[in-house]
Amino acid sequence: MNAIDIRSDFPILNQKVNGKDLIYFDTSATSQTPSPVIEAMDEYYKEYNSNVHRGVHTLSTKATDSYEKTRMKVKNFINAQYFEEVVFTRGTTAAINLVARSFGDMIVEAGDEIVVTEMEHHANIVPWQQLAKRKGANLVFVPMEEDGTITRESIESVVGERTKIVAITHVSNVLGTINDIKEIAEIAHSNDAYISVDGAQAVPHMRVDVQDLDVDFYAFSGHKMLGPTGIGVLYGKSELLERMEPIEYGGDMIDFVDLRDATWTDVPVKFEAGTPMIAETVGLSAAIDYIEEIGPENILDFEQELVNYAYDRMNEVEGIEIYGPRSRAGLITFNMEDVHPHDLATVLDTEGIAVRAGHHCAQPLMKWLDVSSTARASFYVYNNKEEIDSFIESLKRTKEFFSYEF
Ligand code: C6P
């Protein structure tokens, strides 16, 4: 990876915040956008902005062509078998809600079990809670090890003949835990259960092959992988999507409407009601090109180097507690003794460093960790070790400041 070239593609990083060079360590919340993505969307609005699947005029045909080409690009990117298995959604949250509402309502009955973990983002726990409530089903939690990982044995201890769906994150947005989805899918399927994966923090950072993982559903967001906000993907095995009912009605998904009834068009458009996110698919397409050019494998390696470096250096700072396993994705969630994470994030911001503080939309996990909130630094292709060095110096200064006896 040529780190300098990559960084120069991100105009937003070339600015001062509070008088200091911006250090953006909040990619897990949303990634920054490289020039080719901005330019692709700019070109769309300047040259072929139009609605899709509706018009026969040139601009509409061009927009439709681009929209469907992005679907094909996503199919190749995640190695889905058919392009019909790629549904565009607003993001990961919308994708998971679609699975829980449509597929969940179809297959879950009273007394069934839905297996989740305590490390889930709210987007991958609340839709399943609501499904369980609607159906009189039970949520069952995979026991976690002390370091925030789960083992084959812990999965096997909860997946059984009552399990209908295992809903699990690929990478935890707090702990950085990377779950072995292939193994979990195998356990789910050998118990005649389905598996739905939250891939929001995985797809931007590593090669994801949905056929190799053998997952039934897989969700991710464009804005965490160098693309724009407002676009995400639900991958679903075609035979499952075929059986599912839409949860939104109108626009593109309609086939025929009578006064008292209607029929739907085919998968995947059946799940894309209304005018879809057209410019956003243009941006997503350019983001995938960008990631493919670097290579997801190189991204993972590069982030591993950064996160290991940061992890080791953070141990130099007195009173830092890091949560999650030693072997992790490119993020570090932590607390500093005697300093509230919001105060810490505010002080870091005065030095131009953007980190996230709070519960990270994972309140059950905060409870499991026995904290109310934490700070989190997360890394991506545009970060470097010099930024981590500055971050460490800022942490040391912050610790000194809050330890000062007035
Ligand atoms: N996590 C974070 O700062 P949306 O908002 O739909 O694009 O993604 C939701 C989501 C789902 N699953 C995981 C594992 C996530 O990390 C997120 C988003 C951000 O950690 C914002 S809360």
Residues whose N, C-alpha, C, O or C-beta is under 5 A from the ligand:
A	BS01	C6P	S28 A29 G91 T92 T93 A94 H121 A123 T169 V171 N173 D198 A200 Q201 S221 H360 C361
